[in-house]
């Protein structure tokens, strides 16, 4: 088992039971206590668990451990499809420009673009680009950078520089966590830097995220509430969170 896999398993165990000791985890995963302590330190740094004497407990606010794109695409697929369909109504008029973030829901939005769509589309997501590339009237620009395997997204300084030269009508982004205190967030710092650049590049910023992302914090915030114009989510979102977001100026569309 790789360290990342073991850390995910440890996070799941602590999440299910509320706490775990170093000795229990060492026995469970057949590793040394020193290895467990390193794993717990990594998880604590990512705010997945909180270290206590002899082990770890669940953090007060749920946090996010990044999963692969294929896994995320299968999770809450129906909700994501409805969110993507609702987002098509936020596309600019014919001849407009958009930037599509990498992600499972933005990829579904890309798949819903019709063959007669006349748009200029920028993306750093490889799956997004593959879905848009077949559309005859779309001018597609694939942004450069190093492609991360978990998200199949180009990231890095070159990606951020390229986005910095853009000004588009609408940016459609995904998020792993959304909360009043931490804003819109994602687990990886490189991904967060790209998302922050996408926010700056757009006249109108739309986040597509199912309701399980609300009230959760991922490690790195890429936008505060004031920087996002619209959130499209599903009807399972709690009234209190929706109300809090709207009070901070975010238009919330429930699907």
C-alpha positions in Angstrom: 0.0 0.0 0.0 1.3 3.4 -1.0 1.5 6.2 1.6 -1.3 8.1 -0.1 -3.6 5.0 0.0 -2.8 4.4 3.6 -3.4 8.0 4.6 -6.8 7.9 2.8 -7.7 4.7 4.7 -6.6 6.2 8.0 -8.7 9.3 7.2 -11.7 7.1 6.5 -11.2 5.1 9.7 -11.0 8.2 11.8 -14.0 9.7 10.1 -16.1 6.6 10.8 -15.0 6.1 14.4 -14.2 9.6 15.4 -10.7 8.8 16.7 -7.8 6.3 16.5 -4.6 5.7 18.4 -1.2 5.3 16.9 -0.9 1.8 18.3 -4.2 0.7 16.7 -3.3 2.2 13.4 0.2 0.6 13.3 -1.4 -2.8 14.0 -4.2 -2.2 11.5 -1.9 -1.3 8.6 1.1 -3.4 9.6 3.5 -0.5 9.8 5.7 1.1 12.5 4.4 3.7 14.9 6.8 6.1 13.4 5.2 5.6 10.0 1.8 6.2 11.5 2.9 9.4 13.2 4.2 10.7 9.8 0.9 9.8 8.2 -1.0 11.6 11.0 1.2 14.6 10.7 0.5 14.8 6.9 -3.3 14.4 7.5 -3.2 17.0 10.3 -1.4 19.5 8.0 -4.1 18.9 5.4 -6.7 19.5 8.2 -8.2 16.1 7.7 -7.6 15.0 11.3 -6.5 16.7 14.5 -3.5 15.3 16.4 -3.9 14.5 20.0 -1.7 12.7 22.5 -1.3 9.1 21.3 -3.4 9.4 18.1 -5.8 11.6 16.2 -9.5 12.7 16.3 -11.9 13.9 13.7 -11.6 17.6 12.9 -14.6 19.8 13.9 -15.3 20.7 10.2 -15.3 18.0 7.5 -12.3 18.3 5.2 -11.5 16.8 1.8 -9.0 14.2 0.7 -8.6 14.4 -3.1 -9.9 11.6 -5.2 -9.4 10.8 -8.8 -11.5 12.2 -11.6 -12.9 8.8 -12.6 -14.1 8.2 -9.0 -15.6 11.6 -8.7 -17.4 11.3 -12.0 -19.4 8.3 -10.7 -20.2 10.1 -7.4 -23.7 11.8 -7.4 -23.8 11.5 -11.2 -27.5 12.4 -11.4 -27.0 15.6 -9.4 -24.0 16.6 -11.4 -25.9 16.1 -14.7 -28.7 18.4 -13.5 -26.2 21.0 -12.3 -24.5 20.9 -15.7 -27.8 21.3 -17.5 -28.8 24.2 -15.4 -25.4 25.8 -16.1 -26.0 25.8 -19.9 -28.5 28.6 -19.3 -25.5 30.7 -18.0 -23.5 30.4 -21.1 -22.8 33.7 -23.0 -24.6 34.6 -26.2 -23.3 33.2 -29.5 -19.8 34.5 -30.1 -19.0 34.8 -26.4 -16.0 33.4 -24.5 -15.8 30.9 -21.6 -13.2 29.2 -19.6 -14.0 25.7 -18.3 -12.2 24.4 -15.3 -11.1 20.8 -15.1 -13.5 18.6 -13.2 -16.3 16.1 -13.4 -19.2 18.6 -13.5 -17.5 21.0 -15.8 -16.8 18.1 -18.1 -20.5 17.3 -18.1 -21.2 20.9 -19.1 -18.7 20.6 -22.0 -20.6 17.4 -23.2 -23.8 19.4 -23.2 -22.6 22.0 -25.7 -24.5 21.6 -28.9 -22.9 21.2 -32.4 -24.2 24.6 -33.4 -22.6 26.4 -30.4 -20.5 29.3 -31.4 -18.1 30.0 -28.6 -14.5 30.6 -27.8 -13.6 28.0 -25.1 -10.4 27.9 -23.0 -9.7 25.0 -20.7 -6.8 23.3 -18.8 -8.8 20.1 -18.5 -7.8 17.3 -20.9 -11.2 15.5 -20.7 -13.0 18.8 -21.2 -10.9 19.6 -24.2 -11.6 16.2 -25.8 -15.3 16.8 -25.5 -15.2 20.3 -27.0 -12.7 19.5 -29.8 -15.4 17.8 -31.9 -17.7 20.8 -32.1 -17.3 22.5 -35.5 -18.1 26.1 -34.5 -16.2 26.3 -31.2 -12.7 27.8 -31.1 -10.9 25.7 -28.6 -7.8 26.7 -26.7 -6.1 24.1 -24.6 -4.0 25.8 -21.9 -0.4 24.6 -21.4 1.1 23.1 -18.3 2.0 19.9 -16.4 -0.9 17.5 -16.3 -1.8 16.1 -12.9 -3.0 12.5 -13.0 -5.7 12.7 -10.3 -7.6 15.6 -12.1 -6.2 15.3 -15.6 -5.7 19.1 -15.4 -2.8 21.2 -16.6 -1.2 23.2 -13.7 1.9 25.2 -12.9 3.4 28.6 -13.5 3.0 28.3 -17.3 -0.8 27.6 -16.9 -1.2 30.5 -14.5 0.7 32.9 -16.8 -1.4 31.9 -19.8 -4.7 32.5 -17.9 -3.4 35.8 -16.7 -3.5 37.1 -20.3 -7.2 36.2 -20.7 -10.4 38.1 -20.2 -13.5 35.9 -20.8 -17.2 36.4 -20.4 -17.9 33.5 -18.0 -15.7 31.1 -16.0 -17.2 27.8 -14.9 -15.3 26.2 -12.0 -15.5 23.2 -9.7 -14.8 23.2 -6.0 -14.0 20.5 -3.4 -15.1 22.6 -0.4 -17.4 25.6 0.1 -17.8 27.4 3.4 -18.4 31.0 4.7 -15.1 31.1 6.5 -12.8 29.4 4.0 -14.6 30.4 0.8 -14.2 28.1 -2.2 -11.4 25.6 -1.8 -9.5 22.6 -3.3 -7.0 20.2 -1.8 -4.0 20.9 -4.1 -2.0 24.2 -4.1 -1.2 24.1 -7.8 -4.9 23.5 -8.7 -5.9 26.3 -6.4 -3.4 28.7 -8.1 -5.0 27.9 -11.5 -8.6 28.3 -10.2 -7.7 31.6 -8.6 -6.3 32.8 -12.0 -9.5 31.6 -13.7 -11.6 33.7 -11.2 -9.5 36.8 -12.0 -9.9 36.2 -15.8 -13.7 36.2 -15.9 -16.3 38.9 -15.9 -18.8 36.4 -14.4 -17.7 33.5 -12.2 -19.9 30.4 -11.8 -19.1 27.5 -9.5 -20.7 24.1 -10.2 -20.7 21.9 -7.1 -23.1 19.3 -5.7 -24.4 19.9 -2.2 -21.9 17.5 -0.5 -19.2 20.2 -1.0 -21.1 22.8 1.0 -20.0 23.2 4.6 -16.7 21.5 3.9 -13.2 22.9 3.7 -10.4 21.7 1.4 -6.9 22.7 2.2 -6.4 25.7 -0.1 -8.9 28.5 -0.7 -8.9 29.9 -4.2 -11.7 32.4 -3.9 -13.7 34.1 -1.2 -17.4 34.5 -1.4 -17.3 38.0 -2.8 -15.3 36.8 -5.9 -18.0 34.3 -7.0 -21.2 35.5 -8.7 -23.2 32.3 -8.9 -23.2 28.8 -7.4 -25.2 26.1 -9.1 -25.9 23.1 -6.8 -28.5 20.5 -6.1 -31.7 20.8 -4.0 -30.1 18.8 -1.1 -28.2 21.9 0.0 -29.3 22.9 3.5 -31.4 26.1 3.8 -29.0 27.6 6.3 -25.9 27.3 4.1 -27.8 28.5 1.0 -29.0 31.5 3.1 -25.5 32.3 4.3 -24.1 32.2 0.8 -26.9 34.4 -0.5 -26.4 36.8 2.4 -22.8 37.2 1.2 -23.9 38.1 -2.3 -23.6 34.7 -4.1 -26.6 33.9 -6.3 -27.5 30.2 -5.6 -29.3 28.2 -8.2 -30.8 24.9 -6.9 -31.4 22.1 -9.4 
